[in-house]
Amino acid sequence: MAAMLAASFAACNKEPGFTIEGEVKEGEGKMLYLSHIGIGEIKRIDSTRLGKSGRFSFTQPRPECYDFYALNLQDGGRRITIAIDSTETVDVQTVAGHFADSCHITGSPESQRIKELTLLENSLQQQVNLLVKNSTPAIGETREKIYNLIGEFKKNIFAQYIATAPQKAAAYYALFLRINGEPIFLPTSNRFDSRCFAAVANSLHLAHPHATRAIHLYNIATKGMAATRPAAPRDTIDIESDKVEKIGLYNIELPDIDGDTVSLRSLKGKVVLLDFTVYSIAGISSRNVGLREIYDKYRDRGFEVYQVSFDRNENFWSNSADNLPWICVRDEAGQASQNLLLYNISELPTYYLINRNNEIVYRDNQINDLEKTIRELLNE
């Protein structure tokens, strides 16, 4: 009885994990390795010798956010990359002689998308190799062709894998594709690349703000945005690199209806509802009426609204915002604004709640009772 209770207790307290299993045909006698693809390193964490059936199974603790693992055989060759989100079971079917190319993965759609990205990466490498092989003394012309080829590649990757689902593992993986051993996306030297990093970093940060991978990517994205931002005629405040992960939001600085630039970060110390909207959308007026009731009730306790409009018509916006009591700013870039990309906005209106420390704590779809949530943040 004691043994049974002990076994039952151990089972109940066993840490949940994920499983990668499957079959490697024609792999009898070969060693199969499982590795963790960390930040800047790949570490082998388990192995098994394949039997006649080629069946295998690895189980590991669930990761703190989506993470990446690799299968490879003892004789080297290309690895199979697998994205793990939580406690799923992923099945891998492949053949030893064509290990990565012939693999079929079920139970992990993101792993299949990563396989697609790998094939696209290999195709780009082949195209670059061909350009170099066929180059004549016109080296500069070849370099320009390669530059343009990589530029189009990045645009396609962004459209297909990043913009459509920046919160997914494949979007993260896409940021670290390589050509000739060097990164394709360069967030600290290319503004488009920094925006790609920012889109993924913001999504990961919102979902898992304390995860090591999220903090690392957030720091890269913030440094990239700072390094590639256009020069401004006025003084700006740089973000100290050792404080990046503590800020918790991307700053917005836009003009209000009086033409004065208002910084989102300047509201530190208040609980802020960051609202992205378009006044010309049906129903926005009644939405603002409801928001005003909450604002009037809690403004004296430190509640503020920073409402960003993406209306194209400036006169319409200023007339609509004129009687609103909170901070109303306008992004003249409209729905092509980088702020929509940075904050992963796919539809308007959308809002976030920011605590007194300038940290994003909730998105609208995470809130059941807005007034109650605001009150709780004010009481912290």
C-alpha positions as CSV (number, residue, x, y, z in Angstrom):
1,M,0.0,0.0,0.0
2,A,2.8,2.4,0.9
3,A,4.6,1.6,-2.4
4,M,1.4,2.2,-4.3
5,L,0.8,5.6,-2.6
6,A,4.4,6.6,-3.3
7,A,4.1,5.7,-6.9
8,S,0.8,7.5,-7.2
9,F,2.3,10.6,-5.5
10,A,5.3,10.6,-7.8
11,A,3.0,10.3,-10.9
12,C,0.9,13.2,-9.8
13,N,3.9,15.4,-9.2
14,K,5.8,14.4,-12.4
15,E,6.6,17.5,-14.4
16,P,4.6,17.6,-17.7
17,G,6.6,17.3,-20.8
18,F,6.6,16.8,-24.6
19,T,7.4,13.8,-26.6
20,I,9.2,13.4,-30.0
21,E,8.8,10.0,-31.4
22,G,8.7,8.2,-34.8
23,E,10.5,6.0,-37.1
24,V,13.8,6.1,-39.0
25,K,13.7,3.6,-41.8
26,E,16.9,1.8,-42.8
27,G,18.5,3.2,-39.6
28,E,19.2,0.0,-37.7
29,G,22.3,0.2,-35.5
30,K,22.7,4.0,-36.0
31,M,22.8,6.4,-33.1
32,L,20.0,9.0,-33.1
33,Y,20.6,12.2,-31.1
34,L,18.2,14.8,-29.7
35,S,19.7,18.3,-29.2
36,H,18.3,21.5,-27.8
37,I,18.8,24.6,-30.0
38,G,19.5,27.3,-27.5
39,I,20.5,30.9,-27.8
40,G,23.9,30.7,-29.5
41,E,24.5,27.0,-28.9
42,I,23.2,23.5,-29.7
43,K,23.4,21.1,-26.8
44,R,22.9,17.3,-27.1
45,I,20.4,16.2,-24.4
46,D,19.5,12.6,-25.2
47,S,20.3,9.7,-27.6
48,T,19.2,6.2,-28.6
49,R,20.5,3.4,-30.8
50,L,18.0,2.5,-33.4
51,G,16.8,-1.1,-33.5
52,K,15.5,-3.1,-36.4
53,S,12.1,-1.3,-36.4
54,G,13.7,2.1,-36.4
55,R,11.3,3.3,-33.8
56,F,12.4,5.9,-31.2
57,S,10.9,8.1,-28.5
58,F,12.3,11.1,-26.5
59,T,10.5,12.9,-23.7
60,Q,11.7,16.2,-22.2
61,P,10.2,18.8,-19.7
62,R,7.9,21.4,-21.3
63,P,9.8,24.6,-22.3
64,E,9.0,28.0,-20.8
65,C,7.9,29.3,-24.2
66,Y,8.1,27.8,-27.7
67,D,11.5,26.3,-28.2
68,F,13.5,24.4,-30.8
69,Y,15.0,20.9,-30.8
70,A,17.0,18.9,-33.4
71,L,17.2,15.3,-34.4
72,N,20.4,14.0,-36.2
73,L,22.1,10.8,-37.0
74,Q,25.6,9.8,-35.9
75,D,27.0,10.1,-39.5
76,G,26.2,13.9,-39.5
77,G,24.3,15.5,-42.3
78,R,21.5,17.9,-42.0
79,R,19.4,17.9,-38.9
80,I,15.6,17.9,-38.5
81,T,14.5,21.0,-36.6
82,I,11.4,20.6,-34.4
83,A,9.4,23.4,-32.8
84,I,7.9,22.6,-29.4
85,D,5.2,24.8,-27.9
86,S,4.1,23.0,-24.7
87,T,3.4,19.3,-24.0
88,E,2.5,18.0,-27.4
89,T,3.6,14.7,-29.0
90,V,5.4,15.1,-32.3
91,D,5.7,12.2,-34.8
92,V,8.6,12.1,-37.2
93,Q,8.8,9.7,-40.1
94,T,12.0,9.6,-42.2
95,V,14.6,7.5,-44.0
96,A,18.2,7.3,-42.8
97,G,19.7,7.9,-46.2
98,H,17.7,11.1,-46.8
99,F,17.2,12.0,-43.2
100,A,16.2,15.7,-43.3
101,D,14.9,15.8,-46.9
102,S,12.4,12.9,-46.6
103,C,11.1,13.6,-43.1
104,H,7.4,14.0,-42.5
105,I,6.3,15.7,-39.3
106,T,2.8,15.5,-37.7
107,G,1.7,17.1,-34.4
108,S,3.7,20.3,-35.0
109,P,2.5,22.6,-37.8
110,E,5.3,25.0,-37.0
111,S,7.9,22.3,-37.5
112,Q,6.6,21.8,-41.0
113,R,6.8,25.5,-41.6
114,I,10.4,25.5,-40.4
115,K,11.1,22.7,-42.9
116,E,9.7,25.0,-45.6
117,L,12.0,27.8,-44.4
118,T,15.0,25.5,-44.5
119,L,14.3,24.6,-48.1
120,L,13.9,28.2,-49.0
121,E,17.2,29.0,-47.3
122,N,18.9,26.2,-49.2
123,S,17.4,27.5,-52.5
124,L,18.7,31.0,-51.8
125,Q,22.2,29.6,-51.1
126,Q,22.2,27.7,-54.4
127,Q,21.1,30.8,-56.3
128,V,23.9,32.9,-54.7
129,N,26.4,30.2,-55.4
130,L,25.4,30.1,-59.0
131,L,25.7,33.9,-59.3
132,V,29.2,33.7,-57.9
133,K,30.2,30.8,-60.1
134,N,29.1,32.6,-63.2
135,S,30.5,36.0,-62.3
136,T,32.9,37.7,-64.6
137,P,35.3,40.5,-63.6
138,A,32.2,42.7,-63.0
139,I,32.3,41.8,-59.2
140,G,30.3,44.9,-58.3
141,E,27.5,43.9,-60.6
142,T,27.4,40.4,-59.0
143,R,27.3,41.9,-55.5
144,E,24.3,44.1,-56.5
145,K,22.5,41.1,-57.9
146,I,23.1,39.1,-54.7
147,Y,22.0,42.1,-52.6
148,N,18.8,42.4,-54.6
149,L,18.2,38.7,-54.4
150,I,18.5,38.6,-50.7
151,G,16.3,41.7,-50.4
152,E,13.5,40.1,-52.3
153,F,14.0,36.9,-50.2
154,K,13.5,38.8,-47.0
155,K,10.4,40.6,-48.2
156,N,8.9,37.2,-49.2
157,I,9.8,35.7,-45.8
158,F,8.3,38.6,-44.0
159,A,5.0,38.4,-46.0
160,Q,4.6,34.6,-45.7
161,Y,6.1,33.7,-42.2
162,I,6.4,36.8,-40.1
163,A,3.6,39.3,-40.8
164,T,0.9,36.6,-41.0
165,A,1.8,35.0,-37.6
166,P,4.5,36.9,-35.7
167,Q,3.5,35.0,-32.5
168,K,4.5,31.6,-33.9
169,A,7.8,29.7,-33.6
170,A,8.4,29.8,-37.4
171,A,8.4,33.6,-37.4
172,Y,11.1,33.5,-34.7
173,Y,13.1,30.9,-36.6
174,A,12.9,32.9,-39.8
175,L,14.8,35.8,-38.2
176,F,17.9,33.7,-37.9
177,L,18.2,32.2,-41.4
178,R,21.7,32.4,-42.9
179,I,23.5,32.7,-46.2
180,N,27.2,31.8,-46.5
181,G,27.1,31.3,-42.8
182,E,26.1,34.9,-42.1
183,P,22.7,36.2,-40.8
184,I,20.3,37.3,-43.5
185,F,18.3,39.7,-41.3
186,L,20.5,42.4,-39.7
187,P,18.4,44.3,-37.2
188,T,21.1,46.8,-36.2
189,S,22.0,47.9,-39.7
190,N,18.8,47.6,-41.7
191,R,15.6,49.3,-40.8
192,F,13.3,46.8,-42.5
193,D,15.1,44.0,-40.7
194,S,14.8,45.7,-37.3
195,R,11.0,46.0,-37.9
196,C,10.8,42.3,-38.6
197,F,12.6,41.6,-35.3
198,A,10.4,44.0,-33.5
199,A,7.2,42.4,-34.7
200,V,8.2,38.9,-33.4
201,A,9.8,40.2,-30.3
202,N,6.7,42.1,-29.2
203,S,4.5,39.1,-29.7
204,L,6.8,36.8,-27.8
205,H,7.2,39.4,-25.0
206,L,3.5,39.8,-24.6
207,A,2.9,36.1,-24.3
208,H,6.0,35.2,-22.2
209,P,7.6,38.4,-20.8
210,H,9.9,36.5,-18.4
211,A,11.1,33.8,-20.7
212,T,14.9,33.9,-21.5
213,R,14.3,33.7,-25.3
214,A,11.7,36.5,-25.1
215,I,14.0,38.8,-23.2
216,H,16.9,38.1,-25.5
217,L,14.9,38.8,-28.7
218,Y,13.3,41.9,-27.1
219,N,16.8,43.3,-26.4
220,I,18.0,42.7,-29.9
221,A,14.8,44.3,-31.4
222,T,15.1,47.4,-29.2
223,K,18.8,47.9,-30.0
224,G,17.9,47.4,-33.7
225,M,15.2,50.0,-33.6
226,A,17.4,52.5,-31.8
227,A,20.3,51.9,-34.2
228,T,18.2,52.2,-37.4
229,R,15.8,55.0,-36.5
230,P,15.9,58.1,-38.7
231,A,17.9,61.0,-37.5
232,A,15.6,63.5,-35.7
233,P,16.1,67.3,-35.6
234,R,15.5,67.3,-31.9
235,D,17.2,65.6,-29.0
236,T,16.0,62.1,-28.1
237,I,16.7,60.0,-25.1
238,D,18.5,56.7,-25.8
239,I,17.5,53.6,-24.0
240,E,20.3,52.2,-21.9
241,S,21.0,48.7,-23.0
242,D,21.1,47.3,-19.4
243,K,17.6,48.7,-18.8
244,V,16.0,47.5,-22.1
245,E,14.2,44.4,-20.6
246,K,12.8,46.5,-17.8
247,I,11.0,49.0,-19.9
248,G,8.4,46.6,-21.2
249,L,7.1,48.6,-24.1
250,Y,8.1,50.4,-27.3
251,N,7.9,54.1,-27.0
252,I,5.5,56.2,-29.1
253,E,6.0,59.9,-29.7
254,L,3.3,61.6,-31.8
255,P,1.6,65.0,-32.0
256,D,-1.6,65.8,-30.2
257,I,-4.4,68.1,-31.5
258,D,-2.4,71.1,-30.4
259,G,0.7,70.0,-32.3
260,D,2.7,69.1,-29.2
261,T,4.6,65.8,-29.2
262,V,3.5,63.5,-26.4
263,S,5.7,60.5,-25.4
264,L,4.0,57.4,-24.2
265,R,6.9,56.7,-21.9
266,S,6.4,60.1,-20.2
267,L,3.3,58.7,-18.5
268,K,5.4,56.4,-16.2
269,G,3.8,56.4,-12.8
270,K,0.3,56.1,-14.2
271,V,-1.9,53.2,-15.3
272,V,-2.3,53.7,-19.0
273,L,-4.8,52.4,-21.5
274,L,-2.9,52.5,-24.8
275,D,-5.7,52.6,-27.4
276,F,-5.1,52.1,-31.2
277,T,-8.2,53.3,-33.1
278,V,-9.7,54.9,-36.2
279,Y,-12.4,57.5,-35.5
280,S,-14.1,57.0,-38.8
281,I,-14.9,53.3,-38.0
282,A,-18.6,52.7,-37.1
283,G,-19.2,52.4,-33.4
284,I,-16.1,54.3,-32.2
285,S,-18.1,57.2,-30.8
286,S,-20.2,55.0,-28.5
287,R,-17.0,53.1,-27.6
288,N,-15.4,56.4,-26.5
289,V,-18.5,57.3,-24.5
290,G,-18.1,54.1,-22.5
291,L,-14.4,54.7,-22.1
292,R,-15.0,58.2,-20.9
293,E,-17.2,56.9,-18.0
294,I,-14.3,54.8,-16.8
295,Y,-11.8,57.7,-17.4
296,D,-13.8,60.2,-15.4
297,K,-14.1,57.8,-12.5
298,Y,-10.4,56.9,-12.2
299,R,-8.4,59.8,-13.7
300,D,-7.7,61.4,-10.3
301,R,-6.3,58.1,-9.1
302,G,-3.6,58.0,-11.8
303,F,-5.4,56.5,-14.8
304,E,-4.7,57.9,-18.3
305,V,-5.6,57.1,-21.8
306,Y,-3.1,57.4,-24.7
307,Q,-5.3,57.1,-27.8
308,V,-3.5,56.7,-31.1
309,S,-5.6,57.5,-34.2
310,F,-4.7,56.2,-37.7
311,D,-7.2,58.3,-39.5
312,R,-5.9,59.7,-42.8
313,N,-8.0,62.8,-42.7
314,E,-6.4,65.1,-40.2
315,N,-9.3,67.6,-39.9
316,F,-11.8,64.7,-39.2
317,W,-9.5,63.4,-36.5
318,S,-8.9,66.7,-34.8
319,N,-12.7,67.5,-34.8
320,S,-13.4,64.0,-33.4
321,A,-10.8,64.3,-30.7
322,D,-11.4,67.9,-29.7
323,N,-13.9,67.1,-26.9
324,L,-12.1,64.0,-25.6
325,P,-10.5,64.5,-22.2
326,W,-7.5,62.2,-22.6
327,I,-4.4,62.3,-24.7
328,C,-5.3,62.0,-28.4
329,V,-2.4,61.7,-30.9
330,R,-2.4,60.8,-34.6
331,D,-0.1,58.7,-36.7
332,E,-0.1,60.2,-40.1
333,A,1.3,57.0,-41.6
334,G,-2.2,55.6,-41.2
335,Q,-2.4,51.8,-41.4
336,A,1.0,51.6,-42.9
337,S,2.5,52.7,-39.6
338,Q,5.4,50.9,-38.0
339,N,3.6,51.2,-34.6
340,L,1.0,48.7,-35.8
341,L,3.8,46.3,-36.7
342,L,5.6,46.9,-33.4
343,Y,2.5,46.2,-31.3
344,N,1.3,43.4,-33.5
345,I,-2.0,45.1,-34.4
346,S,-4.0,43.2,-37.0
347,E,-7.3,44.9,-36.4
348,L,-8.6,48.2,-35.1
349,P,-9.6,49.1,-32.4
350,T,-7.2,47.3,-30.1
351,Y,-5.9,48.3,-26.7
352,Y,-3.3,47.4,-24.1
353,L,-3.1,48.1,-20.4
354,I,0.2,49.4,-19.0
355,N,1.1,49.5,-15.3
356,R,2.8,52.3,-13.4
357,N,6.2,50.9,-14.3
358,N,5.7,51.4,-18.1
359,E,5.2,47.6,-18.5
360,I,2.5,46.1,-20.8
361,V,0.5,43.7,-18.7
362,Y,-2.7,43.0,-20.7
363,R,-4.0,43.0,-24.2
364,D,-7.8,43.6,-24.7
365,N,-8.5,39.9,-25.5
366,Q,-7.0,39.0,-22.1
367,I,-9.5,41.2,-20.2
368,N,-13.0,40.2,-19.1
369,D,-13.8,43.3,-17.0
370,L,-11.9,46.4,-18.1
371,E,-12.9,48.6,-15.1
372,K,-12.1,45.9,-12.6
373,T,-8.7,45.3,-14.2
374,I,-7.9,49.0,-14.2
375,R,-8.9,49.3,-10.5
376,E,-6.6,46.4,-9.6
377,L,-3.6,48.0,-11.4
378,L,-4.3,51.3,-9.6
379,N,-4.3,49.5,-6.3
380,E,-0.9,47.8,-6.9
